[in-house]
Amino acid sequence: MEQEVVQTKADNIETAVNNLCSKLKKSPDSYNAVFFYAAIKYNFEELSLAIKARFPNSEVIGASTAGEISSQGFLNDTILLTTMSDPRTKVRGVLVENGSTYPIASKKEIEKALSSIGIQCNNPNSHKDAFAIAYTNGVFNAEETVLSNFYSIIQNDNFMLAGGTAGFTGNTPKTFVSYNGKTTQDGAAMLFVKTQCRFDIRQEDIFNPTGKSFFVNESNPIKREISSFDGKPAKTSYAEKLGVSEAQAESMTFENPFGRMMNGALHIVALAGFTPDKKITTFARVVPNSTLELMHIGNALEKADETCLGIKSIIPMPKFTLMMSCITRTMYFERERLSSKIIEKYQQTFPTFAGFSVYGEQLGKIHCNQTLVTVVMGD
């Protein structure tokens, strides 16, 4: 298994793609897969077509970002491209369109892509030598529908999917994902991987439970809104649990998200904001008559050490690493002057790595926020 990582800040797309390709060591036909992550300032459709034209025999998937990640640090306004090459690995992708409304329309394409590389649906052992990577658009709240659709097809809850929600910067809400040059703003670009290499897929959560919980009386999962906790307006209850005023609570949401108990573990749900009528909007679905845990931020550097040590215990010699890290983490690291220290820990663990700042993370069947999802492969 080999990975190359290159990047450019060139504004012109033709120049940028030439710049990226000139830095690669192998010929275009050498790569099983090509991944690219681009700042929203680029014409994403044009970029997608230009990159695919340079790698006609590779599977190419990409996403718009809220920032890029490489050994050079947490970046902005760049195009980052990384490659996978390995003779023991097969890959095949698919573009899921209309992800928020009718993802089942892509069922046959997903089944065909899985079958083409030897991944069998409804096989209890399919997860042992295969996994999926998915980049989902971030504007239409499509993550849960894309995940439920995929797992209804693969029919193996142990089959791992590692995903990131495409991001954007600025005030215009638009995100893009693409597969083999074709782009969508409401769906997902998925890549299925069948390999003889070892792989490790995991999630890093830098938050700890406080022991304080909320009972959700009323919520709208589709709109991702919570109306009331414990018989009180959601914002009022949230502020009371924090022991602050409602006005003060508005600036404390990153350090104090919610935890949902799913599959025996707490998974983070980030607060997006508050409405004038004291509802709480979130970045993941919360169902009525459920219980949420109030979380509080822990030591990010210690958590990074735990993650890196855990990966190395499974993959002693990492050769390929993808990262999907929530934009709120990126902003927190910058605010607390931790960015360079976090990157140093990655540099000490992974000879190469590439990734992007996302608007949400997916691990298996679960969509959550404010975490890091990693895909690591080794010989």
KOLLO-532683 format. One record per residue (C-alpha): x, y, z. Coordinates in nm, 4 decimals. Last residue first. Example, Ala and Ser with C-alpha at 12.3 -4.5 7.8 and 13.67 -1.06 7.14 Angstrom:
// residues 2
> x;y;z
> 1.3670;-0.1060;0.7140;
> 1.2300;-0.4500;0.7800;
// end
This chain:
// residues 379
> x;y;z
> 0.0608;-0.3949;0.4904;
> -0.1087;-0.0873;0.6293;
> -0.4366;0.1022;0.6042;
> -0.5792;0.3831;0.8168;
> -0.9223;0.5428;0.7875;
> -0.9836;0.8093;1.0516;
> -1.2964;0.9822;1.1823;
> -1.2473;1.2876;1.4046;
> -1.5278;1.4279;1.6180;
> -1.7373;1.7428;1.6596;
> -2.0500;1.5885;1.5080;
> -2.2530;1.2705;1.4562;
> -2.3987;1.0409;1.1914;
> -2.4228;0.6755;1.2912;
> -2.4682;0.3669;1.0736;
> -2.0962;0.2910;1.0520;
> -1.9011;0.6000;1.1438;
> -2.0194;0.9231;0.9878;
> -1.8820;1.2699;1.0558;
> -2.0337;1.6147;1.0235;
> -1.9548;1.9549;0.8743;
> -1.6062;1.8563;0.7585;
> -1.2486;1.9796;0.7820;
> -1.0415;1.7789;0.5364;
> -0.8038;1.4904;0.5017;
> -0.4613;1.3685;0.4085;
> -0.1949;1.1594;0.5758;
> 0.1577;1.0370;0.5081;
> 0.4285;0.8867;0.7292;
> 0.1637;0.8533;1.0040;
> 0.2363;0.8435;1.3785;
> 0.4945;1.1165;1.4449;
> 0.3368;1.3418;1.1827;
> -0.0051;1.2942;1.3423;
> 0.1319;1.4000;1.6816;
> 0.3003;1.7000;1.5198;
> -0.0315;1.7965;1.3566;
> -0.1988;1.8103;1.6994;
> 0.0821;2.0263;1.8395;
> 0.0655;2.2628;1.5406;
> -0.3091;2.3132;1.5833;
> -0.3148;2.3540;1.9626;
> -0.3160;2.7322;1.9831;
> -0.6436;2.7327;2.1826;
> -0.8324;2.9260;1.9136;
> -0.6671;2.7264;1.6351;
> -0.7472;2.3929;1.7970;
> -1.1035;2.5114;1.8603;
> -1.1510;2.6191;1.4983;
> -1.0272;2.2847;1.3680;
> -1.2471;2.1046;1.6185;
> -1.5490;2.3078;1.5026;
> -1.4635;2.2147;1.1429;
> -1.5162;1.8464;1.2269;
> -1.2264;1.6224;1.1272;
> -1.2303;1.3684;0.8448;
> -0.8906;1.2042;0.8144;
> -0.7501;0.9628;0.5555;
> -0.4366;0.7577;0.6170;
> -0.2373;0.5178;0.3981;
> 0.0862;0.3357;0.4834;
> 0.0593;0.2824;0.8585;
> 0.3280;0.0535;1.0042;
> 0.2096;-0.0901;1.3372;
> -0.1541;-0.0986;1.2180;
> -0.3630;-0.2381;1.5070;
> -0.1560;-0.1131;1.8026;
> -0.0547;0.1866;1.5921;
> -0.4190;0.2899;1.5620;
> -0.4729;0.2785;1.9372;
> -0.1535;0.4697;2.0054;
> -0.2582;0.7437;1.7623;
> -0.6063;0.7711;1.9089;
> -0.4884;0.7739;2.2700;
> -0.2275;1.0401;2.1903;
> -0.4912;1.2529;2.0173;
> -0.7169;1.2216;2.3241;
> -0.4337;1.3406;2.5471;
> -0.3799;1.6401;2.3191;
> -0.7510;1.7261;2.3125;
> -0.7898;1.7299;2.6921;
> -1.1634;1.7218;2.7642;
> -1.4656;1.9159;2.6409;
> -1.7923;1.8825;2.8286;
> -2.0943;1.6651;2.7505;
> -2.4575;1.6964;2.8576;
> -2.6178;1.3550;2.8006;
> -2.9288;1.3212;2.5886;
> -3.2310;1.1037;2.6627;
> -3.4959;1.0004;2.4108;
> -3.8715;1.0550;2.4126;
> -3.8572;1.2581;2.0897;
> -3.5811;1.1861;1.8344;
> -3.2605;1.3845;1.7856;
> -3.1206;1.4132;1.4341;
> -2.7776;1.5603;1.3751;
> -2.6372;1.9122;1.3297;
> -2.8615;2.0624;1.5964;
> -3.1159;2.3429;1.6366;
> -3.2266;2.4290;1.9886;
> -3.5693;2.5835;2.0389;
> -3.5982;2.8939;2.2524;
> -3.8741;3.0746;2.0578;
> -3.6181;3.3087;1.8995;
> -3.4270;3.0034;1.7671;
> -3.1028;2.8738;1.9161;
> -2.7882;2.7455;1.7484;
> -2.6152;2.4606;1.5655;
> -2.5661;2.2448;1.8751;
> -2.3466;1.9458;1.8092;
> -2.4593;1.5857;1.8609;
> -2.1784;1.3640;1.9883;
> -2.2059;0.9881;2.0140;
> -2.2266;0.8058;2.3471;
> -2.1776;0.4306;2.3286;
> -2.3866;0.1118;2.3552;
> -2.5070;0.1047;1.9970;
> -2.6396;0.4586;2.0316;
> -2.6483;0.6775;2.3434;
> -2.6657;1.0358;2.2208;
> -2.4218;1.2912;2.3701;
> -2.4965;1.6613;2.3616;
> -2.2536;1.9486;2.3121;
> -2.0818;2.1556;2.5834;
> -1.7485;2.3035;2.4704;
> -1.8943;2.3991;2.1331;
> -2.2209;2.5341;2.2773;
> -2.0787;2.7735;2.5340;
> -2.1285;3.1111;2.3627;
> -2.5091;3.0887;2.3495;
> -2.5215;2.9661;2.7093;
> -2.4210;3.3123;2.8338;
> -2.7424;3.4644;2.6964;
> -2.9526;3.1880;2.8511;
> -2.7928;3.2599;3.1863;
> -2.5509;3.0129;3.3404;
> -2.5597;2.6965;3.5514;
> -2.4828;2.4694;3.2581;
> -2.7876;2.2546;3.3369;
> -2.9951;2.5725;3.3689;
> -2.8727;2.7028;3.0329;
> -2.9757;2.3802;2.8554;
> -3.3163;2.3788;3.0266;
> -3.3933;2.7344;2.9170;
> -3.2738;2.6686;2.5607;
> -3.4933;2.3583;2.5296;
> -3.8105;2.5220;2.6613;
> -3.9137;2.3323;2.9752;
> -4.1015;2.0064;3.0394;
> -3.7863;1.8006;3.0897;
> -3.6388;1.9209;2.7625;
> -3.8380;2.1079;2.4975;
> -3.8387;2.2159;2.1342;
> -3.5433;2.0299;1.9812;
> -3.4871;2.0947;1.6097;
> -3.3112;1.8813;1.3501;
> -3.5667;1.9710;1.0818;
> -3.6171;1.6010;1.0074;
> -3.5783;1.4981;1.3723;
> -3.8444;1.7432;1.4981;
> -3.8298;1.7439;1.8775;
> -4.0527;1.7330;2.1826;
> -4.0119;1.5888;2.5298;
> -3.6394;1.5105;2.5064;
> -3.5186;1.4046;2.8513;
> -3.1968;1.5851;2.9355;
> -2.8923;1.4558;3.1235;
> -2.6238;1.5691;3.3660;
> -2.3475;1.3222;3.4558;
> -2.0897;1.5454;3.2904;
> -1.9975;1.3079;3.0051;
> -1.6540;1.3620;2.8450;
> -1.5667;1.5167;2.5090;
> -1.2637;1.4740;2.2802;
> -1.4265;1.2064;2.0629;
> -1.1995;1.0232;1.8193;
> -1.3601;0.7828;1.5749;
> -1.2238;0.4647;1.4236;
> -1.1480;0.2732;1.1070;
> -0.8484;0.0381;1.1001;
> -0.7258;-0.1523;0.7983;
> -0.4970;-0.4447;0.7312;
> -0.4301;-0.5021;0.3644;
> -0.5968;-0.7814;0.1655;
> -0.8442;-0.5298;0.0321;
> -1.1968;-0.4612;-0.0850;
> -1.2773;-0.0890;-0.0900;
> -1.6087;0.0751;-0.1772;
> -1.6049;0.4451;-0.2619;
> -1.9106;0.6644;-0.2146;
> -1.9860;1.0159;-0.3390;
> -2.3009;1.1345;-0.1652;
> -2.6197;1.3248;-0.2359;
> -2.7582;1.6719;-0.2793;
> -2.5102;1.9145;-0.4399;
> -2.3953;1.6710;-0.7085;
> -2.0903;1.6404;-0.9318;
> -1.9796;1.3982;-1.2033;
> -1.6060;1.3858;-1.2716;
> -1.5448;1.0291;-1.1608;
> -1.7430;1.0763;-0.8397;
> -1.8193;1.4192;-0.7004;
> -1.9209;1.6022;-0.3851;
> -2.0227;1.9647;-0.3527;
> -2.1390;2.2030;-0.0820;
> -2.3328;2.5271;-0.0909;
> -2.4604;2.7512;0.1875;
> -2.3423;3.0994;0.0847;
> -2.2049;3.2907;0.3846;
> -1.8398;3.1963;0.3623;
> -1.6714;2.8602;0.3981;
> -1.8005;2.5239;0.2826;
> -1.8110;2.1651;0.3991;
> -1.8671;1.8166;0.2649;
> -1.9910;1.5795;0.5337;
> -1.7399;1.3085;0.6188;
> -1.7707;0.9338;0.6158;
> -1.6221;0.6055;0.7274;
> -1.8433;0.3043;0.6612;
> -1.7690;-0.0247;0.8330;
> -1.9602;-0.3456;0.7653;
> -2.0624;-0.4764;1.1061;
> -2.4304;-0.3918;1.0474;
> -2.4367;-0.6276;0.7473;
> -2.7337;-0.5908;0.5165;
> -2.5314;-0.4148;0.2403;
> -2.8484;-0.2677;0.0866;
> -3.0458;-0.1577;0.3937;
> -2.7130;-0.0374;0.5293;
> -2.6668;0.1935;0.2304;
> -3.0157;0.3431;0.2500;
> -2.9910;0.4061;0.6230;
> -2.6585;0.5829;0.5726;
> -2.7768;0.8041;0.2853;
> -3.0947;0.8940;0.4753;
> -2.8983;0.9827;0.7890;
> -2.6486;1.2029;0.6047;
> -2.8937;1.3947;0.3865;
> -2.9294;1.7106;0.5930;
> -2.9695;1.9125;0.2700;
> -2.6714;2.1492;0.3014;
> -2.3832;1.9189;0.3926;
> -2.3362;1.7002;0.0878;
> -2.2067;1.3533;0.1726;
> -1.8593;1.2037;0.1338;
> -1.8574;0.8280;0.1836;
> -1.5811;0.5712;0.2348;
> -1.6787;0.2052;0.2479;
> -1.5240;-0.1114;0.3909;
> -1.3910;-0.4521;0.2882;
> -1.1870;-0.7498;0.4095;
> -1.3653;-0.8614;0.7263;
> -1.6783;-0.6555;0.6688;
> -1.8281;-0.8988;0.4160;
> -1.8403;-1.1800;0.6726;
> -2.2129;-1.1676;0.7566;
> -2.2955;-1.1647;0.3812;
> -2.6269;-0.9909;0.3065;
> -2.4612;-0.8023;0.0205;
> -2.1477;-0.9544;-0.1299;
> -1.8343;-0.7503;-0.1950;
> -1.6443;-0.9005;-0.4905;
> -1.5146;-0.5906;-0.6671;
> -1.7927;-0.5642;-0.9258;
> -2.0521;-0.6800;-0.6720;
> -2.0175;-0.3672;-0.4599;
> -2.0398;-0.1351;-0.7599;
> -2.3400;-0.3223;-0.9008;
> -2.5237;-0.3153;-0.5676;
> -2.4582;0.0580;-0.5339;
> -2.5763;0.1279;-0.8896;
> -2.8875;-0.0826;-0.8323;
> -2.9756;0.1009;-0.5110;
> -2.9175;0.4517;-0.6496;
> -3.2902;0.5345;-0.6600;
> -3.2968;0.4412;-0.2910;
> -3.1424;0.7838;-0.2246;
> -3.4833;0.9514;-0.2751;
> -3.5271;1.2750;-0.0779;
> -3.2129;1.3887;0.1017;
> -2.9718;1.1960;-0.1190;
> -3.1151;1.3116;-0.4491;
> -2.8014;1.1679;-0.6121;
> -2.5787;0.8827;-0.4938;
> -2.2573;0.8773;-0.6973;
> -2.0831;0.5403;-0.7082;
> -1.7342;0.4068;-0.6513;
> -1.5234;0.0974;-0.7070;
> -1.2019;-0.0133;-0.5428;
> -0.9886;-0.3260;-0.5447;
> -0.6823;-0.3748;-0.3246;
> -0.4033;-0.6318;-0.3446;
> -0.2137;-0.4449;-0.6198;
> -0.1925;-0.1273;-0.4058;
> -0.2013;0.2402;-0.4978;
> -0.4028;0.5032;-0.3159;
> -0.3672;0.8719;-0.4005;
> -0.4072;1.2095;-0.2313;
> -0.5043;1.5511;-0.3625;
> -0.5401;1.8722;-0.1620;
> -0.6717;2.1845;-0.3312;
> -0.6118;2.4927;-0.1208;
> -0.8021;2.7859;0.0307;
> -0.7359;2.6914;0.3935;
> -0.4978;2.4539;0.5674;
> -0.4702;2.2706;0.8981;
> -0.1075;2.1649;0.8888;
> 0.1641;2.0954;0.6323;
> 0.1419;1.7241;0.7163;
> -0.2043;1.7446;0.5613;
> -0.5528;1.8729;0.6442;
> -0.7863;2.0897;0.4324;
> -1.0431;2.3491;0.5331;
> -1.4214;2.3903;0.5278;
> -1.4217;2.1557;0.2335;
> -1.5675;2.0639;-0.1028;
> -1.5536;1.6949;-0.1749;
> -1.3847;1.4507;-0.4088;
> -1.3931;1.1027;-0.5548;
> -1.1844;0.9535;-0.8353;
> -1.1707;0.5834;-0.9237;
> -0.8681;0.5463;-1.1462;
> -0.8422;0.4611;-1.5160;
> -0.9062;0.8094;-1.6562;
> -0.6745;0.9840;-1.4067;
> -0.5873;1.3160;-1.5737;
> -0.9382;1.3599;-1.7153;
> -1.0799;1.2850;-1.3678;
> -0.8888;1.5822;-1.2290;
> -1.0192;1.8222;-1.4938;
> -1.3777;1.7015;-1.4633;
> -1.3790;1.7474;-1.0874;
> -1.2153;2.0909;-1.1125;
> -1.4743;2.2166;-1.3589;
> -1.7573;2.0951;-1.1380;
> -1.5948;2.2394;-0.8261;
> -1.5332;2.5894;-0.9554;
> -1.2857;2.6759;-0.6811;
> -1.3589;2.9176;-0.3945;
> -1.5205;2.6354;-0.1958;
> -1.1832;2.4970;-0.0957;
> -1.1033;2.1616;-0.2490;
> -1.0513;1.8062;-0.1309;
> -0.9325;1.5381;-0.3709;
> -0.9194;1.1608;-0.3540;
> -0.7623;0.9409;-0.6220;
> -0.8080;0.5657;-0.6307;
> -0.6356;0.2563;-0.7669;
> -0.3354;0.4602;-0.8792;
> -0.0641;0.3506;-1.1195;
> -0.2410;0.4594;-1.4392;
> -0.1603;0.8252;-1.3656;
> 0.2165;0.7568;-1.3719;
> 0.3945;0.7636;-1.0403;
> 0.5839;1.0269;-0.8408;
> 0.3152;1.2915;-0.8101;
> 0.4279;1.6548;-0.7897;
> 0.3587;1.7299;-1.1564;
> 0.0018;1.6095;-1.1111;
> -0.0768;1.8722;-0.8481;
> 0.0754;2.1623;-1.0435;
> -0.0970;2.0609;-1.3646;
> -0.4255;2.0444;-1.1732;
> -0.3694;2.3903;-1.0242;
> -0.2657;2.5482;-1.3536;
> -0.5752;2.4150;-1.5267;
> -0.7889;2.5242;-1.2324;
> -0.6540;2.8785;-1.2067;
> -0.6244;2.9824;-0.8426;
> -0.2995;2.8016;-0.7600;
> -0.2900;2.7122;-0.3901;
> -0.1634;2.3600;-0.4430;
> -0.1446;2.0259;-0.2662;
> 0.0128;1.6827;-0.2894;
> -0.0216;1.3623;-0.0868;
> 0.1040;1.0229;-0.2023;
> -0.0067;0.6933;-0.0529;
> 0.1324;0.3437;-0.0966;
> 0.0000;0.0000;0.0000;
// end
